[in-house]
């Protein structure tokens, strides 16, 4: 619906247009093909997200045996261990457990910026497509969209160009919004097939931000995947930002939780903001134990997910009417676009569901997204390929 006087209140951005929301990563519907038993087994191949994984038996034991205390009072030894290990892996002074990646990103915005200020980032960043209500309505911040991105990876020249834009750092309120006070990058890039930043590009983005006196935040929800696929240490990627968020509940397969890392002073302030957000927990060691197990036992297997995602992308490229470049699938995210009759995407997803494969319409009205993870093996991928081939034939009358 058009609104008088400007764009939708969820957005506060420069430029002639405002991006359309990409779609919230939830799926509501009858999952009757799932059968639950003592081991929570399923009869479908669930590719909606890598957040759908079930804890392994070993992870469940670690959770059940976790030593706990009241973390609000600083008494939980297991979450302290998790925070210390995460900070060490990222090369930061300290880390803070948070219930979700979104909360971690939003805490970083609250610490780095003030109400009325703006974040410079790619217009298709997760922080825009999913987190805009919290950032604009709750925190009162706005966006400055950086042009010239390559598959969601910010162009260092666009950061340098902030110096000449309205609302540049130190220039007051600006003509089209508040002062630009933070640069944000996302690695991997969710809505661009899990694209990885080349380390040198990310370093140049940081260098340009530093020249302008701007802090930088890294949304590293799947930084584990970026490191596993590229061979770049986590700490090298994290060194490009003042703060970094990583998720335990995505590729690593833990049931709950993320972390925010940075300097000791930053984390001290972030702890207070987490409390304000309602994110301080009591005996959080129960879930922290699952994250510790995931870090120790699930990182080395991430290349398996990447290999399976490439197999899925290669198969989709051969199924009309989908278009995808398998070479762009570097990690575990596969996004394919229907080149005609895109209004049939919903019917295709339902057809795949009847064949025991769950997908999401995400990234645009003509796209589907599939994410590989530790609960989908090679046989599951082949089942998904067969189901998608049959579902495309049923939906569009095409054959591969």
C-alpha angles and dihedrals in degrees: 000000000000115000124208117243101025147320129338110296091240088074134055107180145145122240134058097288142035120224120249114245109265097218134272115266097242132104122202119193147095110302094187093149089069114095118196123205137154090298096041091239120177132209096209136073104241111202097158092107144332086248092077096075121125121226113263118240090256091051091049090054091050090051093048092050097043118134107231144186139163105295093191085065092041093249104121109104096187096057090045089055091049092050092048093048092047093049090050093050091051095043093239131133095239145357136205128211113231129182095239143013091241090057090049092053093045093049089054090053091049092051099042098042144037131231111284095026126115140233120225110219146126113293092235095050118133087242087065103036098045110011102045098107093055093044099044105028103031101030098028095226128137140208136250109195117219115219128215098042119163109225090331094313109129118244111234089217089060090056090049089051090062087083090071098040131098109268094024117168109290095008099106125241097334127213099277104032146326129319116295103244108163140036117212131194131181123218116210099023106230100202095042101064093277094298116193124223112237103238094237092053091051090049091053091051088053092047092053092047091050091052087058094046091246125142118229130220124199119210097209099169087144098023087127088064093046091054095044093050099042101034090231111138116248090239092057092055091043092050088069092069140051090224133018134190122207129183125222093187099064123057093356092059101227114149098233142010153042136208137229117210135189142108120340090250092050092050092047089057091041090056090061092048090050088056090050090052092051091247100124110110134194118219091015092153087089091070095030088062089060090052092049090051090050093051092049099042112021106047096077092055096056093098087065089062091048092051091050092048090054090051089051092049093050090051094048091050087063096048114087131255094022123100122198136142106226090201088069092059101094100154135010104308123096120187119178129182127217107230095204139022090016090174086076093067091099091052090049092052091049091049090052090048091055086056092052101261123117121206136164131233095224137143096041142343093280100044141087127202129208125180125194121218145159094287093061117071131184092278089053091053092051090049089051092049092052092046093050092047091052093042093052090051090050094045103041103015091243134134129205 
